[in-house]
């Protein structure tokens, strides 16, 4: 790593979350010099972190903080991240995004923000000299995904009790104080202490910094002579070893803590009670508001005292004076060392533990905004989450606390913290099912959330197998019209759509919409969403007229309900209208609506209402390219389709998401057209074959190869083969797809008929004129009935049928059919449209399929 050069800065541009400087910091000069030397060392390979490791209580965090303060002039950015839990570490790193000027990111989108921060640090833009500190990390592999990669000028410090960091990082081991450091510390902390007494005290306390800090604090605050303290220390140490032998903390800490707590208990019992509550929360900084806002819900004198800011302030000062807690007045937080927390918890009997844990749960529940869908509430949930597991909240039987757990899991899911969400759900479900049984309302609701999580991670079969019996139980236990039951009903329809059971999904959503209207009324967000799902179902079964009516109804109702045309739900309905018009062959109207929806989504991304990789935004980005292509804007459509595909692949949704796969199909169609028109720029047809083959395989791996969308990809792949003169291969693909679609959707579905029309082309190109004509004669009337006489797919099939009649010797009939179809084709698509020009050259017109959202 290169030496930092250039003028030093007295104050970093960005300074965040670093603990207050310890004015009593003593010694460690050699360690600080060693650490600085290691960080200055030339490094040519990928960045390695530097780990400060050692036992609890030796001062790892204090050493890292002191390094940050002493060397701040060398850095433009100093950022401190609490790394006790991986999800908290991710959130802490994500919070750096706006400080780096990454303004385009939507707050709360953790995964997106983390990726952007890591990329910014890797590139050194806008700051190349930075220091990241991950405090109290555990397993090295857990933190790997949060470390910037590459040859960079920044530094990463890690503090950890885990010795395994020695195998993956440059390390600085922190031990107890040397005796000289102990003496220096005590003489600075306790004015006038004799050297002999300081030496004896350091000996008794094992030179452990945490124990020395507590001893010094108590001696200063109480004026107890060192000889008396030593006698008390010996007595308490013997008592600790006899009555409650320590496990993972040293005897000196237990003895020093016992003496300090005795004084605090005598002088201000409320301070001890407050410390006991903090001991059952997490070791991260605890916002004072979390402690005091819910005071009115707590019984007895403790709850009354907690409502008095003067008493609370005095208690905080007492805890800080005796080094039992670190009080940060700037951030209004209190933090208790994990060893002190363990000692406090071990000092509670069973009844006390149950009572205090219950109170802590109520304090956490009181901070619940009870609306995790609102991104404005996410900072509050970020504040609550670190304390759920340490407090045992997931095991609570209190309905209020269980509602909190449900809300936090939903927040984690919506913010993209899938791993943390999965851990919380699994732990809570195990406890709740054991305590309350599988038919408990909270159990059923959480199982529904678990199914959503599985669905969001592309584990569709598992989601279906979990949600189906859950819905059955919810209907039996809660009733079919219960709001939670209706929510899971809507979600189950998505399971059916993924399975290709479009008719079953339609029937479910028709009944669901009726129940939504009866339960929530016509003007409710729940009803709007149910109607949107029903529109999707009609789109999938090919009834585009009804889909358009439902989307238009939703658009008008939501426009009046929300009072603005750029509400995300309103724009979603506008996008649906565009897609319905596209399916109906009204490409010019569809393009107008698509551009309007596109502009409104761009506005929502700009003002940070939606993330740039939000599913609705990405879907409209893809749909814009589709309708551009169909309307004849070939080159812009190809660029849009390629960009949409790449954005799906790099988004948190992943390449196996249903809409990501649909983006692959749409790009394949755009490439096929570019290749057919011989646009400059590459082997578009070859690229289309590769992409569509990959998409078909992905459908088979993620869903099943018999899904209608997999068959749609196969149809489009066959059309590419037609453009490459691969007629025999195209025929084989189309026959296989047609057989599958007749089973899954029926012979009269739009997709099946498009497949048959393309198959007629393949047969004609292979010289099987009679077979091609017979198939066209059977298919064309069905297309007229399903899509209408002026749909481009209908007219294209008629133009092809005219060619087959002519080739079969029926020239008069064929020419008449082509003249009539050509008039409508040119009027609807425009004289310069590529399909019109193909038809004018007496070439055959192919039709492709672009699947809608699931």
Secondary structure, 3 states (H helix, E strand, C coil): CCCCCCCCCCCCCEEECCCCCCCCCCCCHHHHHHHHHHHHCCCCCCCCCEEEECCCCCCHHHHHHHHHHHCHHHCCEEEEEECCCHHHHHHHHHCCCHHHCCCCCCCCCHHHHHHHHHHHHHHCCCCCCEEEEEEEECCHHHHHHHCCCCCCCCEEEEEECCHHHHHCCEEEECCCCCHHHHHHHHHHHCCCCCHHHHHHHHHHCCCCHHHHHHHHHHHHHHCCCHHHHHHHHHHHHHHHHHHCCCCCCCHHHHHHHHHHHHHHHHHCHHHHHHHHHHHCCCCCCEEHHHHHCCHHHCCHHHHHHHCCHHHHHHHHHHHHHCCCCEEECCCCEEECCHHHHHHHHHCCCHHHHHHHHHHHHHHHHHCCCCCCCCHHHHHHHHHHHCCHHHHCHHHCCCHHHHHHHHHHHHHHHHCCCHHHHHHHHHHHHHHHHHHHCCCCHHHHHHHHHHHHHHHHCCCHHHHHHHHHHHHHHHHHHCCCCCHHHHHHHHHHHHHHHHCCCHHHHHHHHHHHHHHHHHHHCCCCHHHHHHHHHHHHHHHHHCCHHHHHHHHHHHHHHHHHHHCCCCCHHHHHHHHHHHHHHHHCCCHHHHHHHHHHHHHHHHHHHHCCCCCCCCHHHHHHHHHHHHHHHHHCCHHHHHHHHHHHHHHHHHCCCCCCCHHHHHHHHHHHHHHHHHHHCCCCCCCHHHHHHHHHHHHHHHHHHHCCCCCHHHHHHHHHHHHHHHHCCCHHHHHHHHHHHHHHHHHHCCCCCHHHHHHHHHHHHHHHHCCCHHHHHHHHHHHHHHHHHHHCCCCHHHHHHHHHHHHHHHHCCCHHHHHHHHHHHHHHHHHHHCCCCHHHHHHHCCCCCCCCCCCCCC
